[in-house]
Amino acid sequence: MSLFKNAGQSASFFGNSYGYAVFPTIGKAGFGIGGAHGDGRVYEQRKYIGDTKMTQLSIGFQAGAEGFSEIIFFRASVRSTNSPRAISSLVRTSVRW
């Protein structure tokens, strides 16, 4: 988490978001067909509320492996009530793209 909080571009999002999902390590590998997977933690108004997973499948020209980190921020809006529902849904189900 400190990696994201100390990063210049993403640091300001922590104070302006309703919540966020942090994936410290996502492993990705493939040779023609690839996949990625990572476990994460979900925070609502800076409080830990549960765990989630990210899984990805890809097809196409690719060869190799890599690891990366990812964070997803949920914006709060006076006119929108979608952030709380999106965060609750994220904890109950895995993130899949």
DSSP file (Angstrom, degrees, kcal/mol; ACC not computed):
  #  RESIDUE AA STRUCTURE BP1 BP2  ACC     N-H-->O    O-->H-N    N-H-->O    O-->H-N    TCO  KAPPA ALPHA  PHI   PSI    X-CA   Y-CA   Z-CA
    1    1 A M    >>        0   0    0      0, 0.0     4,-2.2     0, 0.0     3,-0.5   0.000 360.0 360.0 360.0 -37.0    0.0    0.0    0.0
    2    2 A S  H 3>  +     0   0    0      1,-0.2     4,-2.0     2,-0.2     5,-0.1   0.810 360.0  64.8 -63.9 -27.5    2.9    2.4    0.8
    3    3 A L  H 34 S+     0   0    0      1,-0.2     4,-0.4     2,-0.2    -1,-0.2   0.927 109.4  37.7 -57.7 -45.7    4.0    2.0   -2.9
    4    4 A F  H X4 S+     0   0    0     -3,-0.5     3,-0.7     1,-0.2    -2,-0.2   0.886 114.7  53.3 -74.8 -40.2    0.8    3.6   -4.1
    5    5 A K  H 3< S+     0   0    0     -4,-2.2    -2,-0.2     1,-0.2    -1,-0.2   0.808 112.5  45.2 -67.1 -28.0    0.5    6.2   -1.3
    6    6 A N  T 3< S+     0   0    0     -4,-2.0     2,-0.2    -5,-0.2    -1,-0.2   0.520  89.2 105.2 -92.6  -6.3    4.1    7.4   -2.0
    7    7 A A  S <> S-     0   0    0     -3,-0.7     4,-1.7    -4,-0.4     5,-0.2  -0.555  72.4-133.5 -75.0 138.1    3.7    7.5   -5.8
    8    8 A G  T  4 S+     0   0    0     -2,-0.2     4,-0.5     1,-0.2    -1,-0.1   0.906  98.2  38.6 -59.1 -46.6    3.3   11.1   -7.1
    9    9 A Q  T  4 S+     0   0    0      1,-0.2     3,-0.2     2,-0.1     4,-0.2   0.873 122.4  37.5 -79.5 -37.3    0.4   10.5   -9.4
   10   10 A S  T >> S+     0   0    0      1,-0.2     3,-1.0    -6,-0.1     4,-0.7   0.657  95.7  82.1 -90.3 -14.6   -1.8    8.1   -7.4
   11   11 A A  H >X S+     0   0    0     -4,-1.7     3,-0.9     1,-0.3     4,-0.5   0.868  88.0  54.4 -59.8 -38.6   -1.2    9.5   -3.9
   12   12 A S  H 3> S+     0   0    0     -4,-0.5     4,-0.7     1,-0.2     3,-0.4   0.740  96.5  67.5 -70.2 -21.4   -3.8   12.3   -4.3
   13   13 A F  H <> S+     0   0    0     -3,-1.0     4,-0.7    -4,-0.2     3,-0.3   0.786  86.2  69.0 -69.6 -26.9   -6.5    9.8   -5.2
   14   14 A F  H X< S+     0   0    0     -3,-0.9     3,-0.5    -4,-0.7    -1,-0.2   0.897 103.4  41.9 -60.4 -41.4   -6.5    8.2   -1.7
   15   15 A G  H 3< S+     0   0    0     -4,-0.5    -1,-0.2    -3,-0.4    -2,-0.2   0.700 117.9  46.9 -78.1 -19.6   -8.0   11.3   -0.1
   16   16 A N  H 3< S+     0   0    0     -4,-0.7    60,-0.7    -3,-0.3     2,-0.3   0.342  95.8  87.4-105.6   5.8  -10.5   11.9   -2.9
   17   17 A S  E <<  -A   75   0A   0     -4,-0.7    58,-0.3    -3,-0.5     3,-0.1  -0.759  66.7-141.3-109.6 154.0  -12.0    8.4   -3.3
   18   18 A Y  E    S-     0   0A   0     56,-2.9    27,-3.0    -2,-0.3     2,-0.3   0.836  82.8 -31.1 -74.7 -34.2  -14.8    6.6   -1.6
   19   19 A G  E     -AB  74  44A   0     55,-1.4    55,-3.0    25,-0.3     2,-0.3  -0.966  58.4-148.9-169.2 177.8  -12.9    3.4   -1.6
   20   20 A Y  E     -AB  73  43A   0     23,-2.2    23,-3.2    -2,-0.3     2,-0.5  -0.991  12.9-135.4-159.8 156.8  -10.3    1.4   -3.4
   21   21 A A  E     -AB  72  42A   0     51,-2.3    51,-2.5    -2,-0.3     2,-0.5  -0.982  23.0-157.1-117.2 128.2   -9.1   -2.2   -4.2
   22   22 A V  E     -AB  71  41A   0     19,-2.8    19,-2.1    -2,-0.5    49,-0.2  -0.920  12.4-174.0-112.7 126.5   -5.4   -2.9   -3.9
   23   23 A F  E     -A   70   0A   0     47,-3.2    47,-2.3    -2,-0.5     3,-0.2  -0.893   3.9-173.5-116.0  96.4   -3.7   -5.8   -5.7
   24   24 A P  E    S+     0   0A   0      0, 0.0     2,-0.4     0, 0.0    -1,-0.1   0.866  73.4  16.3 -62.6 -37.7   -0.1   -5.8   -4.4
   25   25 A T  E     +     0   0A   0     14,-0.5    14,-0.5    44,-0.1     2,-0.5  -0.964  60.6 179.7-142.5 122.7    1.0   -8.5   -6.9
   26   26 A I  E     -AC  68  38A   0     42,-2.9    42,-2.1    -2,-0.4     2,-0.4  -0.989  18.4-150.2-118.7 123.3   -0.6   -9.8  -10.0
   27   27 A G  E     -AC  67  37A   0     10,-2.2    10,-2.0    -2,-0.5     2,-0.4  -0.792  15.6-176.3 -95.3 135.1    1.2  -12.5  -11.9
   28   28 A K  E     +AC  66  36A   0     38,-3.0    38,-3.0    -2,-0.4     2,-0.3  -0.998   9.0 160.0-134.2 133.0    0.8  -12.7  -15.7
   29   29 A A  E     +AC  65  35A   0      6,-2.4     6,-2.7    -2,-0.4     2,-0.3  -0.990   4.9 152.0-149.1 153.3    2.2  -15.3  -18.1
   30   30 A G  E     -AC  64  34A   0     34,-2.3    34,-2.0    -2,-0.3     4,-0.3  -0.949  31.0-165.6-175.6 156.6    1.5  -16.6  -21.6
   31   31 A F  E    S-A   63   0A   0      2,-1.6     2,-1.3    -2,-0.3    32,-0.2  -0.709  95.5 -35.2-146.6  90.9    2.6  -18.1  -24.8
   32   32 A G  E    S+     0   0A   0     30,-1.8    28,-2.5    28,-0.3     2,-0.4  -0.412 146.8  45.6  85.3 -58.4   -0.1  -17.6  -27.4
   33   33 A I  E    S+A   59   0A   0     -2,-1.3    -2,-1.6    26,-0.2     2,-0.3  -0.967  81.0 178.5-114.2 132.3   -2.7  -18.0  -24.6
   34   34 A G  E     -AC  58  30A   0     24,-3.1    24,-2.3    -2,-0.4     2,-0.3  -0.824  13.5-169.9-132.4 169.1   -2.1  -16.1  -21.4
   35   35 A G  E     -AC  57  29A   0     -6,-2.7    -6,-2.4    -2,-0.3     2,-0.3  -0.987   5.5-159.0-154.2 161.3   -3.6  -15.5  -18.0
   36   36 A A  E     +AC  56  28A   0     20,-2.3    20,-2.4    -2,-0.3     2,-0.3  -0.985  10.1 178.6-141.8 151.1   -3.2  -13.3  -15.0
   37   37 A H  E     +AC  55  27A   0    -10,-2.0   -10,-2.2    -2,-0.3     2,-0.3  -0.985   5.0 163.8-154.1 143.5   -4.3  -13.7  -11.4
   38   38 A G  E     -AC  54  26A   0     16,-2.1    16,-2.7    -2,-0.3     2,-0.4  -0.978  27.5-132.5-158.6 149.5   -3.9  -11.7   -8.2
   39   39 A D  E     +A   53   0A   0    -14,-0.5   -14,-0.5    -2,-0.3     2,-0.3  -0.824  32.3 178.5-102.0 143.2   -5.5  -11.4   -4.7
   40   40 A G  E     -A   52   0A   0     12,-3.0    12,-2.2    -2,-0.4     2,-0.4  -0.841  25.6-123.7-139.4 174.5   -6.4   -8.0   -3.3
   41   41 A R  E     -AB  51  22A   0    -19,-2.1   -19,-2.8    -2,-0.3     2,-0.4  -0.952  20.9-141.6-122.8 142.8   -7.9   -6.2   -0.4
   42   42 A V  E     -AB  50  21A   0      8,-3.3     7,-2.8    -2,-0.4     8,-1.1  -0.881  13.7-167.4-109.9 135.3  -10.9   -3.8   -0.6
   43   43 A Y  E     -AB  48  20A   0    -23,-3.2   -23,-2.2    -2,-0.4     2,-0.5  -0.970   6.1-164.8-123.0 135.7  -11.1   -0.6    1.5
   44   44 A E  E >  S-AB  47  19A   0      3,-2.7     3,-1.6    -2,-0.4   -25,-0.3  -0.985  82.4 -14.1-120.3 121.3  -14.2    1.6    2.0
   45   45 A Q  T 3  S-     0   0    0    -27,-3.0    -1,-0.2    -2,-0.5   -26,-0.2   0.913 130.9 -53.9  48.8  48.3  -13.5    5.1    3.4
   46   46 A R  T 3  S+     0   0    0      1,-0.2     2,-0.4   -28,-0.1    -1,-0.3   0.504 116.0 114.0  68.7  10.1  -10.0    3.9    4.3
   47   47 A K  E <  S-A   44   0A   0     -3,-1.6    -3,-2.7     2,-0.0     2,-0.2  -0.933  72.0-115.8-113.6 133.8  -11.2    0.9    6.3
   48   48 A Y  E     +A   43   0A   0     -2,-0.4    -5,-0.2    -5,-0.2     3,-0.1  -0.454  38.8 166.6 -64.9 128.4  -10.5   -2.7    5.3
   49   49 A I  E     -     0   0A   0     -7,-2.8     2,-0.3     1,-0.4    -6,-0.2   0.492  53.2 -46.6-124.0  -7.6  -13.8   -4.5    4.4
   50   50 A G  E     -A   42   0A   0     -8,-1.1    -8,-3.3     2,-0.0    -1,-0.4  -0.955  54.9 -77.9 162.5 179.8  -12.8   -7.7    2.7
   51   51 A D  E     +A   41   0A   0     -2,-0.3     2,-0.3   -10,-0.2   -10,-0.2  -0.706  34.1 178.6-108.2 158.1  -10.8   -9.5    0.1
   52   52 A T  E     -A   40   0A   0    -12,-2.2   -12,-3.0    -2,-0.3     2,-0.3  -0.923  16.1-135.2-148.4 172.9  -11.2   -9.9   -3.7
   53   53 A K  E     -A   39   0A   0     -2,-0.3    42,-3.4    37,-0.3     2,-0.4  -0.948   3.7-150.7-133.7 153.9   -9.5  -11.5   -6.7
   54   54 A M  E     +Ad  38  95A   0    -16,-2.7   -16,-2.1    -2,-0.3     2,-0.4  -0.997  17.3 177.9-125.8 127.8   -8.6  -10.5  -10.2
   55   55 A T  E     -Ad  37  96A   0     40,-1.6    42,-1.2    -2,-0.4     2,-0.3  -0.991   1.6-178.9-131.4 139.4   -8.4  -13.0  -13.0
   56   56 A Q  E     -A   36   0A   0    -20,-2.4   -20,-2.3    -2,-0.4     2,-0.4  -0.995  10.3-165.6-140.2 142.0   -7.7  -12.3  -16.7
   57   57 A L  E     -A   35   0A   0     -2,-0.3     2,-0.3   -22,-0.2   -22,-0.2  -0.987  12.9-178.6-125.4 137.9   -7.4  -14.4  -19.8
   58   58 A S  E     -A   34   0A   0    -24,-2.3   -24,-3.1    -2,-0.4     2,-0.4  -0.989  12.2-164.4-139.2 149.0   -5.9  -13.2  -23.1
   59   59 A I  E     +A   33   0A   0     -2,-0.3     2,-0.3   -26,-0.2   -26,-0.2  -0.997  46.8  64.3-131.5 135.1   -5.4  -14.7  -26.5
   60   60 A G  E    S-     0   0A   0    -28,-2.5     2,-0.6    -2,-0.4   -28,-0.3  -0.915  90.4 -17.0 146.7-171.6   -3.0  -13.4  -29.2
   61   61 A F  E    S+     0   0A   0     -2,-0.3     2,-0.3   -30,-0.1    -2,-0.1  -0.512  81.5 127.2 -68.4 111.6    0.7  -12.8  -29.9
   62   62 A Q  E     +     0   0A   0     -2,-0.6   -30,-1.8   -29,-0.0     2,-0.3  -0.961  28.2 174.9-163.7 147.6    2.4  -13.0  -26.5
   63   63 A A  E     +A   31   0A   0     -2,-0.3     2,-0.3   -32,-0.2   -32,-0.2  -0.876  47.4  36.3-157.5 124.1    5.3  -14.8  -24.9
   64   64 A G  E     -A   30   0A   0    -34,-2.0   -34,-2.3    -2,-0.3     2,-0.3  -0.818  65.8 -94.7 133.2-171.4    6.7  -14.3  -21.4
   65   65 A A  E     +A   29   0A   0     -2,-0.3     2,-0.3   -36,-0.2   -36,-0.3  -0.980  30.4 171.2-146.3 154.1    5.8  -13.5  -17.9
   66   66 A E  E     -A   28   0A   0    -38,-3.0   -38,-3.0    -2,-0.3     2,-0.4  -0.984  20.3-141.4-157.2 162.6    5.6  -10.5  -15.7
   67   67 A G  E     +A   27   0A   0     -2,-0.3     2,-0.3   -40,-0.2   -40,-0.2  -0.980  26.9 164.4-126.8 143.6    4.4   -9.3  -12.3
   68   68 A F  E     -A   26   0A   0    -42,-2.1   -42,-2.9    -2,-0.4     2,-0.3  -0.963  29.5-122.9-151.7 167.0    2.7   -6.0  -11.5
   69   69 A S  E     -     0   0A   0     -2,-0.3     2,-0.3   -44,-0.2   -44,-0.1  -0.834  25.9-172.5-112.7 152.6    0.7   -4.1   -8.9
   70   70 A E  E     -A   23   0A   0    -47,-2.3   -47,-3.2    -2,-0.3     2,-0.4  -0.999  11.3-168.8-147.2 146.5   -2.7   -2.5   -9.5
   71   71 A I  E     -A   22   0A   0     -2,-0.3     2,-0.5   -49,-0.2   -49,-0.2  -0.999   7.7-158.1-135.1 139.6   -5.1   -0.3   -7.6
   72   72 A I  E     -A   21   0A   0    -51,-2.5   -51,-2.3    -2,-0.4     2,-0.3  -0.975  12.2-156.2-118.4 121.1   -8.7    0.6   -8.5
   73   73 A F  E     -A   20   0A   0     -2,-0.5     2,-0.5   -53,-0.2   -53,-0.2  -0.750   4.2-150.9 -98.1 144.5  -10.2    3.7   -7.0
   74   74 A F  E     -A   19   0A   0    -55,-3.0   -56,-2.9    -2,-0.3   -55,-1.4  -0.968  18.2-139.5-113.5 118.2  -13.9    4.3   -6.6
   75   75 A R  E     -A   17   0A   0     -2,-0.5     2,-0.4   -58,-0.3     8,-0.2  -0.503   7.8-138.9 -77.8 143.0  -15.0    8.0   -6.8
   76   76 A A        -     0   0    0    -60,-0.7     2,-0.4    -2,-0.2     5,-0.1  -0.835  23.0-177.4 -97.8 140.0  -17.5    9.4   -4.4
   77   77 A S  B >   -E   80   0B   0      3,-0.6     3,-0.7    -2,-0.4     6,-0.1  -0.997  33.6-135.9-138.1 142.7  -20.1   11.8   -5.8
   78   78 A V  T 3  S+     0   0    0     -2,-0.4    -1,-0.1     1,-0.2    -2,-0.0   0.860 111.1  43.9 -62.3 -35.3  -22.8   13.7   -4.2
   79   79 A R  T 3  S+     0   0    0     -3,-0.1     2,-0.4     2,-0.0    -1,-0.2   0.496 107.8  70.5 -88.7  -4.6  -25.2   12.7   -7.0
   80   80 A S  B <   +E   77   0B   0     -3,-0.7    -3,-0.6     1,-0.1     3,-0.1  -0.923  42.6 178.8-122.1 138.6  -24.1    9.1   -7.2
   81   81 A T     >  +     0   0    0     -2,-0.4     4,-0.9     1,-0.1    -1,-0.1   0.144  62.8 100.3-112.9  16.4  -24.7    6.2   -4.9
   82   82 A N  H  >  +     0   0    0      1,-0.2     4,-2.9     2,-0.2     5,-0.2   0.816  66.5  68.0 -73.6 -31.4  -22.8    3.7   -7.2
   83   83 A S  H  > S+     0   0    0      1,-0.2     4,-2.4    -8,-0.2     5,-0.2   0.929 100.9  45.6 -58.9 -49.5  -19.5    3.7   -5.2
   84   84 A P  H  > S+     0   0    0      0, 0.0     4,-2.3     0, 0.0    -1,-0.2   0.915 116.2  46.6 -60.7 -40.7  -20.9    1.9   -2.1
   85   85 A R  H  X S+     0   0    0     -4,-0.9     4,-2.3     2,-0.2    -2,-0.2   0.898 111.9  50.8 -67.0 -39.9  -22.7   -0.7   -4.3
   86   86 A A  H  X S+     0   0    0     -4,-2.9     4,-2.0     2,-0.2    -1,-0.2   0.903 111.7  47.5 -64.6 -41.5  -19.7   -1.3   -6.5
   87   87 A I  H  X S+     0   0    0     -4,-2.4     4,-1.7    -5,-0.2    -2,-0.2   0.924 111.8  49.4 -67.2 -44.1  -17.4   -1.8   -3.5
   88   88 A S  H  X S+     0   0    0     -4,-2.3     4,-1.7     1,-0.2    -2,-0.2   0.902 111.9  49.5 -60.9 -40.8  -19.9   -4.2   -1.8
   89   89 A S  H  X S+     0   0    0     -4,-2.3     4,-2.1     1,-0.2    -1,-0.2   0.867 106.6  56.5 -65.3 -37.1  -20.2   -6.1   -5.1
   90   90 A L  H  < S+     0   0    0     -4,-2.0   -37,-0.3     1,-0.2    -1,-0.2   0.868 107.8  47.1 -64.0 -38.0  -16.4   -6.3   -5.4
   91   91 A V  H  < S+     0   0    0     -4,-1.7    -1,-0.2     1,-0.2    -2,-0.2   0.884 114.1  47.1 -72.0 -38.3  -16.0   -8.0   -2.0
   92   92 A R  H  < S+     0   0    0     -4,-1.7     2,-0.3    -5,-0.2    -2,-0.2   0.820 122.0  29.3 -74.0 -30.8  -18.8  -10.5   -2.7
   93   93 A T  S  < S-     0   0    0     -4,-2.1   -40,-0.2    -5,-0.1     2,-0.2  -0.837  87.1-103.1-127.0 163.7  -17.5  -11.5   -6.2
   94   94 A S        -     0   0    0     -2,-0.3     2,-0.6   -42,-0.1   -40,-0.2  -0.507  35.8-110.5 -82.5 154.3  -14.2  -11.6   -7.9
   95   95 A V  E     +d   54   0A   0    -42,-3.4   -40,-1.6    -2,-0.2     2,-0.4  -0.761  43.7 175.3 -83.6 123.5  -13.1   -8.9  -10.3
   96   96 A R  E      d   55   0A   0     -2,-0.6   -40,-0.2   -42,-0.2   -42,-0.1  -0.990 360.0 360.0-135.7 128.0  -13.0  -10.4  -13.8
   97   97 A W              0   0    0    -42,-1.2   -41,-0.2    -2,-0.4    -1,-0.1   0.329 360.0 360.0-119.3 360.0  -12.2   -8.6  -17.1
